[in-house]
Amino acid sequence: MIGHKQSLASKIFVYGALILLVIMWTIPTLGLLVTSFRPADAVLTSGWWTVFKPPFEGNVTLSNYRVVLGIAGEEEQAGAARLGGAESLDFVTAILNTLTVTIPATLIPILIAAFAAYGFAWIRFPGRGILFVAVVALLVVPLQIALIPILKDYVALDLGGTFLGVWMAHTGFGLPLAVYLLYNYISLLPRDIFESAFIDGASHFTIFIRLVLPLSVPALASFAIFQFLWVWNDLLVALVFLGANPDAEVLTQRLLGMLGVFGTDWHLLTAGAFISMFFPLIVFFSLQRYFVRGLLAGSVKG
């Protein structure tokens, strides 16, 4: 009986702590969501919670979203400009630029890392262990210390401000984690299937394409989520390697610019932030069934 009471008290404590954490995370997000639907004047003069107080007329508007997406009327655009910003937001172009950066910067490291992980796991060659340790050791190297040297090389090669340059940067920064994660998964695939394939005359390339890739979908999907979210939300690498090139401006740079000169346009920033969440949510919910399986790859043997 005493043990049952202790178990019940433990559950109440755990669930209570979880509920408290959920509330602490949800309230600020709810505040930003409500702010994204409030008129600019109301945002600057009262708290977001006042939207739930009567009278309710005029408390909610889609004007912020229309201005951000460039479909607002002349009156709304004039009002936004009067408050200090929103001129030529060009948010849709920023979304397209971000997709142009993110999709290749996700697929390229996945492809290279999958080949490398298969080689480290199933192909014996001199120095394999040393090379693998060197790759994994790069996980502890902060990317910030590599930005300036790489930028100097990009300037010499005329790659500054180009999508190719930022693809290469994200590929290099993402490869150590990708190789490590995929190696843990691929190295645990049953040896029997490889032996059977070799007996049938299959080459390493055939085995990799027809066996390893289909069997490694959970690990590939897990890293794809990590890499996509990292690149999509990146500001530092974009600022360094894309610079002030307006034709290549990505979402994070556009969101930074939406603050306005005096930081008064954050009602537009909240609307832009929730629009920018659309594609990452699609990617996460599309691949989330593989996420936990991929994260646990290599953690338990047998």
N, C-alpha and C positions, 0 to 999 in steps of 0.2 A: 504493500500500500504506500509506504514511504517512497519507494523507488518510482512508483507511478506518479506521485505528486511532484517529485523532482523532475521527472521527464516532462510533465505538463508545464511546470514553471520554466524549464529550459526552452520548450517550444514557444511559450508566450514571449520570453525574452528575445529569442531569435527573430520571430515574426514581427514583433514590435520594433526591433531595430531595423529590420528590412523595410517596414512600412515607413518609418521615420526617414530613412535614406531616400526612399522613393519620393516622399513629399518634398524633401530638401532639393532634389534634382528637378522635380516637376514644376514647382512654383516659379522659379526664374524663367523656365521655358515657357510656361503659360503666360507670364508677364510679357515676354518678348512677342509671343503670338498675338496677344491682345493688342499690344502696341502697334503691330504691323497693320491692324485694321482701324486705327484711330486717326482722326484728322490731325494735321501737323500742329495747329494751334492748341488743341487739347493735350497733345503729347508734351508740349513745352510748358504748360501751365498747371497740369494736375497729374496725379499718379494713375497707373494703368487700372487699378482696382476700382476707380470711380466709374468705369464703364458699366458696372453692375448696379449703379445707383440711379433711381429715376430722376429726371425724365430720360428715357432711352433714345429719344429722337436725336439724330445727328451724332450719336456716340460712335457709330461704326460706319466705315466707308471702305470701298475698294480702290480709292484714289491712289493710295501708295503703290499698290500692285500695278495699276494702269500706268503710273508714271515710270516705274522701274522697267516695265516691259515695253515702254514707248508707244502705248496705245491710248494715252490720256488725251483729253480734249485741250483746247487752247487755254481755257480758264484754269484747269488743273496744272498744266505746265507752267503757266504764269505764276500761279500761287507757289509752286515748288521753287521756281527761280527766285521769287521774292524772298523766300526764306534762306537763300544762300547757296543753292546748288541745283542738282538734277539736270543741268544742261548737258545734252548729248550723253545720256547714261549709256546707251548702246549696250544694254545688258544681254540682249539676244546674241550679239556678236561675241561677247565675252564667254557666253555659254558654249558657243560653237568652237571658240579657240580652246577652251578648257577641255572639251571632248577631243579636240585634235591633239592636245598634249597628253591627256590621260590614257586614252585607249592604246596608242603605241607604247607609252611608257609603262603600261601594265603587261601587254602581250610580249614585248621584246625580252624583258628579264625572265618571264615565265618560260619562254622557249629556250633561252640560253641556259637557265638554271636547271631545267629538266634534263637537257643533254648532259650537263656537268654532273648532276646528281647520279644519273645512270652510270656514267663513267666511273665515278668514285665508288659506287656501290658494287658494280658487277664486272668491271674491266680491270685486270691487273696490269699495272705499268710502273716503271721505276719512279720513285718519289711521290707515289700516290698519297701516302699518309702525310708527308710534309706539306704538299700542296693543299690538302683538305684542311689541315690545321691553320695554314696561312689564310685561307678563305674565311674560316670561322673566326679567326682572330680579328678580321676586319670589322666584325660586329661591334667591337668596343671602341672603334675609332670614330670620334665625332665628325659628322660630315662638315661642320663649320670650318674645320681647319683645312679642308680641301678646296673650299670655294674659291679663294683668291688665286692659288696656283692654277686651278683649272680654268678660271676666267682669263688669266694671262695667256694660256695656251689657246683658248677660244679666240681671243683678240688677234693673235698671230695667224690663226687659221681662218679668220673671218667667219666664225661661227656664232659670235655674239649677237643676241637678239633674234635667233632663228629657232624654229621648232626642233630641228635636228640636234642642236646643241643641248636643249633641255631634255630631249629624249635620251641622249647619251648620258647626261648627268643623272637622271632618275634611274636609268638602267644600272649604272655603276653603283649608286648608293643602295639600290634594292637587291642586288645580286647576292651578297653574303647571307642575308636572311633567307632568301629564296632557295639557295643551294642547301643550306642547313636544314630547312624545313622539308624540302623534297627528298633529300638524302635519307632523313629519318624514316620516311614513308617507303621509298623505293627499296631501300636495303632490307626491309622486312617482307617483301613480296616472296611467295614460295619459290624456292630454288628449283623445284620439280618442273615448273612451267618453262623455265629457261633451258633446262637440260633437254626437255622434250622438243623445244623449238630448235635447239642446236642440232639434235639428232635428225630432225627433218630438213636440215640444211639452211635454216634461217640465219641471216646475218644480224649483227648487232643493230643496224639501222632498222631492219624489218621488225625485230623484237621490240625495239623502242616505240616504233609507230603503232604497231598492231596490238601489243600487249601492255607495255609499260604505261603509255599515255591513258588508255581507257581505264586501267586499274588504279591510276593515280589521280582520278578526278577529285576526290575529297581534298587531297593536299593541294592540288592546283587551284581549286576553288577558294580554299582558305587564304592562300597567298594572294590570289586575285583580289579578294576583299580588302586585305591589308594594303596592298599596293595601290588599288584604285582610290581608296579613301585617303591614303597618304598624299598621292599626287593631286587629287581633286582639291584637297584642303591646303595644299602647300602655298606659302607666300614667299618664304625666304629664297628658295631656289629660283622661283619665277622672277623675283626682283633682281637677283644677281645675274641670271643668264638671259632673261628676256629684256630686262631693263625697262626703259621708258618707251619702248616701241609700241605705239598705239594700235597698230595693226595686229599685234600678237598678244594683246592684253588679255589675261585670264580672269576668272571670276574673283579670286581673292584680291587681285590688284584693283578690279573694278569696285569691289565692296569697300576697299580702303579709300578709294577716291570718293565714294558716296557719302562719306562722313561730312564732306564740305570743308570749306576753309577754316571755319571756326567750330567744327564739330556739332553743328546744329541740325544736321540732316539724318540723325540716327533713326527717325521714323521710317525713312526710306531704306536705311540699312537693315532694319528688322525684316521688312518685306523682301528685300533682296536675299537675305540669309535664308529665309524659309523657301524661297524659290530655288536657291542653290542646293537645298537638301533633297530635291526631287530625285535626281539621278543616283546619288549614293544610296538612297533608300531602296530604289528599284534593284540595284546591284546586290545589296545586302539581303533583301528578302528573296531574291531569285536564287542566291547561293547559300543561304543560311542553313539549309538542311545538311550541307557538307561541312559547315564551319567547325563544329565541335569535333567531328571525326578527323578532320585535317589537323586541328590543333593538338589532338591526342596522339598523332602519328608518332610512333617510336617510343611513347612513354611506357608502354607495357608490352612485354614480349611473351609470346606463347598464347 
